[in-house]
């Protein structure tokens, strides 16, 4: 008896074909036995939230956030600054409507809501935040305040 088919629950159509492997989810059905093919599946709805990757870099002039959001329009994405210095990027990718006559063989594209929050440092200008969406890449630029250089006063030494 082979361990591979039993380890993956028999979901592999050909154990020698790496592209036929469905990724094993250790939390599948946790805490309840949820049917992942159901349109109400919370596991599938949260997958977009989990998979939203955002890069944050700091330049001398600004903090720059970049998020890959393929297939989303700028109207489906919201960028907000809340509580003074918390940058929030959120949105929702709608699920494709299912037709009764359609037979789905594989559903891999994620759908659902996503939300990411970042606490910004104190040296930012929250009133000047800019966002742009080009070719499915959201770029949020948060300008930094100019650092005040300490004023140095020379003291004349007597004596």
N, C-alpha and C positions, 0 to 999 in steps of 0.2 A: 504494500500500500504506500502510495506517494504522500509526502507531507504537504507538498505545494497545493494541490487542489483542496485539501481539507483546511489548510491554513487560511486560504482566501475564500473559503465558503463555497467552492465550486463555481465562482463567478468568472473564471478565466476560461475562455473558449478554447484557447490553445496555449499550453504552458510554455511553449518555445517562442511565442510571438509576444514581444514586450509591449506592443501597442494594444493588445487585447486585454490587458490587465486593468481591472477596475481598482482604484486605490482603496485599500482597506481602511475603514474608519473605526478606530477603537471605541468611539462614543456612539456608534450606530445604534439607534433605538434607546438611547439613554436620556432621560430617566424612564421614558415610556417607549413602547414599541411603535415608532412612527413610520408610516409608509412614505419613503422618500419620493415616490412617484406622484404623491398627492400634491395638488396645487396649494394646499394649506400647510405644507411641511415647513416647520420653523427652521429646520436645519438648512434647507435650500434658501429660505428667505434671508438668513443671516450670513450666508456665504459671501454675498457681495460686501457686507460690512467687514468681514474678516479679511478679505482679499484686497481691499483698497490700500494700495501702497503709496506712501507720500514721502518725497525727499525734502529735507530741510537743510539749506545751506546758508551760511552767514557770509556776507561780503562786507567790505568796509563801509558801504553805503546803506545796505538793507539786509533783511532776512527774506529769503526766497523759498517758497514752497512749490513743489511740482507734483502733480498727481496725474497718473494715467487713468483716464475715464473714457475708454473707447465706446463709441455708440451712444454717448449721452450728448444732449444738446445743452447749451448754456442755460436754458430756461429750466432744466431739470436739476441744476446744481445751485446750492445756496452757500454763500460765504458771508460769515458774520463775525463781528468782534463783540463779545459779551463780557460783562462783569469787568470792564476796564481793559484787561489784557489777555483774554482767552479767545484765540482764533478758532472758529468752528467751521468745518467744511462738511456739508451734508448733501444728500441727494437720494434719488430713487431710480432704479432701472426697472422698468415695467416688464412683466412676463409676457411673452408672445401669446396671443389668444389661440386657444386650442379649438380646432374644428373637430366635430364628431367623426368625420370621415378620415381624418389624418391618423397615421400610425407613426409614433415617435420611436426611433431606434436608439437614440442617445440624446441626452440633454446635459450639456456641459457648461454652457454659458450661464453665468450667475445672474440672478435677478434679486431685487429686494432693495432695502434701504441701507445706506451706509452713513456713518457719522464719525468724524475724527475731530479731536480737540487738542489744541496746543497752547500751553501757557507761555506767553510772550515775555521776554525780558523787559526790564524797566526802561530801557533806552530806546523805545520805539515810538513812532508817531502813529497812533491808532486811527487818527482822523484822516490820514493820507494813504490808507491801504488801497491797493489797486489789484484787480483780478482780470485775467484774460484767458480765453479758451481758444486754442488753435490746434486743429487736427486731433481732437480728443485728449489734449494735454492741457490741464488747468494750471496756470501759473499765478500764484498770489505773491505780491511784493509788498513787504511791510518796511517802509523807510525807517532808518535809525536817526535819532537825534544827534546833532553834532556834539561831540564831547567838548565840554568847556575845559580849556587848558588852565590849570591853576595859574593865577597871576603871581609872578615872582617880583618881589620888590627888593632891590638891593639896599642893604643897610651900610651906611658909611661907618667905618671903624675909626674912632678918635684915639689919639694918644701919641 
